[in-house]
Every structure is written in C-alpha cells, then in structure tokens.
Amino acid sequence: MARLPYVQPETAPEDVRKVLERLGRPLNIFKLMAHAETNFRPLLRLGTSILLEQKLPASLRELAILRTARRCGADYEWVQHVAIAKAVGVTDEQIDALAADRLDAPVLSEVEQTVLAVTDDLVRDGRVPEGRFATLQRLLSTREIVELVLAVGFYVTLARLMVVSDIDPDPPVGLDVLRRIG
C-alpha cells in the first residue's frame, strides 16, 4: 500500500478534478502528482512534450527512461515504460539486456549504448566524461542532447516520487497513456 494517499477526482479542487477526469481512469502516478496542485498541469505538459514532441527518437527516449527506472529502483516506471518502449520499436532483447544491466550487449547499437551510458552519468551525478560526451555529440544533435537530459531529469523526478511514496502498481497502459495526457 502506498505511503501517500492518492488524490481522488471527486474530492479534488476543481482545476485538478478537471484534469484527472480528462485522463479517464488516471494512473496512480497522476493521482500522486495531483497533490502538487500548482505543479500538476505544468508537469503533465512537460511530460507530454517529452513523450510527443521531442526530436530525440522515441526508442532512444524510452531506453533512457527504462535505464533511469532501473537505476532509481522505480519498478512502477519500468513496468509502464516497457509497454511504451515496445510500442515504439524497442525489442524484447534490448529490454532483456537493460534488465540484466548488459549495456554493452550486441543488441544495442553504438548510439543506444552511448545514450544508456550518458543516462547512467546523469542519474549518478550529472557529470558526463569528455570522451563519452564527444561521442554523444557525434551521434546526436544539440537539440537531441538537451532533450535527452530533460527527459532523464524529468523521469528521475517521477522515479523519486514513486519510490518515496511506495506507489501501488497500475497495469501497463502502453501508448494509451499518450492519448490520456495528450
């Protein structure tokens, strides 16, 4: 059982209630985020832009989110994003490699391995070694690098909320989450 209660639409302030109702059956993460009333809608907008509007390829974004979940111990985030990752083309073999912490697995390309290593750097302390950063710059545009950092930072924040609250699992919704928040 979660350590924090979930906001229920029927008892939420009107602006929060409207957002939760628009989400249909909101996931537990949204019902936790809703406690931060003034941050709730901006957080959803940021999350939506990360999931729908970034130039960073969706498969790289999802690999980074999965690695973030793994490094932060956020099982909820992992479960939700495995379904999304598969929907955007991440393979079962790649997910298995991440689950086994085999970031050098041959099923992962150079750009994928680099993104995962940079994700580790960002989750750990934010310092990306010069050589790895040079490789990242060779493989991604400046915009994609900034988007990667923002995506990892956002999902670290969510992971911390999930872990500290001991969030209850929701069944994975896959790309349906994009319809809910988009």
C-alpha positions in Angstrom: 0.0 0.0 0.0 1.3 3.4 -0.9 2.7 5.6 1.8 0.9 8.7 0.4 -2.8 8.8 -0.4 -4.0 9.3 -4.0 -6.0 12.4 -5.0 -9.5 11.3 -5.9 -11.2 13.3 -8.6 -14.4 13.6 -6.7 -12.7 15.3 -3.7 -10.0 17.3 -5.7 -10.1 21.0 -6.2 -12.0 21.9 -9.4 -8.9 22.6 -11.6 -7.3 19.3 -10.5 -10.5 17.4 -10.8 -11.0 18.5 -14.4 -7.5 17.3 -15.4 -8.0 14.0 -13.6 -11.4 13.5 -15.3 -9.9 14.3 -18.7 -7.3 11.5 -18.0 -10.2 9.0 -17.8 -9.1 6.4 -15.2 -5.9 8.2 -14.1 -2.8 6.2 -13.3 -1.6 6.3 -9.7 1.4 8.5 -10.6 -1.0 11.2 -11.9 -3.1 10.9 -8.7 0.1 11.4 -6.6 1.3 14.3 -8.8 -2.1 16.0 -8.3 -1.2 16.7 -4.7 1.2 19.4 -6.0 -1.8 21.4 -7.3 0.2 24.3 -8.8 2.7 21.9 -10.4 0.3 19.3 -11.7 -0.7 20.7 -15.0 2.8 22.1 -15.9 4.3 18.7 -15.1 1.7 17.0 -17.3 2.5 19.4 -20.1 6.3 18.8 -19.7 5.7 15.0 -19.7 3.5 15.3 -22.7 6.1 17.3 -24.6 8.8 14.8 -23.7 6.6 11.9 -25.0 5.1 13.5 -28.0 7.2 16.4 -29.3 10.9 15.7 -28.9 13.1 15.3 -31.9 15.1 12.7 -29.9 13.9 9.3 -31.4 11.2 7.7 -29.2 13.2 4.4 -29.0 16.2 6.3 -27.5 14.0 8.2 -25.1 12.4 5.0 -23.9 15.7 3.2 -23.5 16.9 6.2 -21.4 13.6 6.2 -19.3 13.9 2.4 -18.7 17.5 2.8 -17.6 16.5 5.7 -15.3 13.8 3.5 -13.8 16.3 0.7 -13.3 18.9 2.9 -11.7 16.4 4.6 -9.5 14.7 1.4 -8.4 11.3 2.6 -9.8 9.6 -0.6 -10.7 6.3 1.2 -11.5 8.1 3.4 -14.1 9.8 0.3 -15.5 6.5 -1.6 -16.0 4.8 1.4 -17.6 7.6 2.2 -19.9 8.4 -1.4 -21.1 5.0 -1.3 -22.8 5.6 2.1 -24.3 9.2 1.1 -25.4 7.9 -2.0 -27.2 5.2 0.1 -28.9 7.9 2.4 -30.3 10.2 -0.3 -31.5 12.4 -1.3 -28.6 12.9 -5.1 -28.9 12.5 -7.7 -26.2 16.2 -8.5 -26.5 17.1 -4.9 -25.8 14.8 -4.8 -22.8 16.3 -8.0 -21.5 19.8 -6.5 -21.9 18.7 -3.5 -19.8 17.1 -5.7 -17.2 20.4 -7.6 -16.9 22.5 -4.4 -16.8 24.3 -5.5 -20.0 24.7 -2.1 -21.6 27.3 -3.4 -24.0 25.1 -6.2 -25.4 25.3 -6.6 -29.2 21.6 -5.9 -29.5 22.3 -2.3 -28.6 23.8 0.0 -31.2 26.5 2.5 -30.6 24.1 5.3 -30.2 21.9 3.3 -27.8 24.9 2.2 -25.7 26.1 5.8 -25.6 22.6 7.1 -24.6 22.4 4.5 -21.8 25.9 5.3 -20.5 25.0 9.0 -20.5 21.8 8.2 -18.7 23.8 6.4 -16.0 26.0 9.5 -15.7 23.0 11.8 -15.4 21.3 9.7 -12.8 24.5 9.3 -10.8 25.8 12.8 -10.6 25.2 14.6 -13.9 28.9 14.6 -15.0 29.4 13.1 -18.4 33.1 12.3 -19.1 34.6 14.2 -22.0 35.1 11.2 -24.3 31.6 10.0 -23.9 30.2 13.5 -24.4 32.2 13.8 -27.6 30.7 10.5 -28.8 27.2 11.8 -27.9 27.8 14.9 -29.9 28.9 12.9 -32.9 25.8 10.8 -32.7 23.1 13.3 -31.7 22.2 16.8 -32.5 22.5 19.5 -29.8 18.7 19.6 -29.6 18.6 15.8 -29.0 21.2 16.0 -26.3 19.3 18.7 -24.5 16.1 16.7 -24.9 17.8 13.6 -23.5 19.0 15.5 -20.4 15.5 16.9 -19.9 13.8 13.5 -20.3 16.2 11.8 -17.9 15.8 14.6 -15.3 12.0 14.5 -15.5 11.9 10.7 -15.1 14.3 10.8 -12.2 11.9 13.2 -10.5 9.0 10.9 -11.2 11.0 7.9 -10.1 11.9 9.6 -6.8 8.2 10.3 -6.2 7.3 6.7 -7.0 10.0 5.2 -4.7 9.4 7.6 -1.7 5.6 7.0 -1.9 5.9 3.3 -2.5 3.4 3.7 -5.3 0.9 0.9 -6.0 1.3 -0.7 -9.4 -1.1 0.0 -12.3 -1.4 -2.3 -15.2 0.8 -1.1 -18.1 -1.2 1.2 -20.5 1.4 1.5 -23.3 0.8 4.2 -25.8 -2.7 4.7 -24.4 -1.1 6.9 -21.9 -0.3 9.3 -24.7 -4.0 9.6 -25.6 -4.8 10.2 -21.9 -2.3 13.0 -21.4 -2.1 14.4 -25.0 
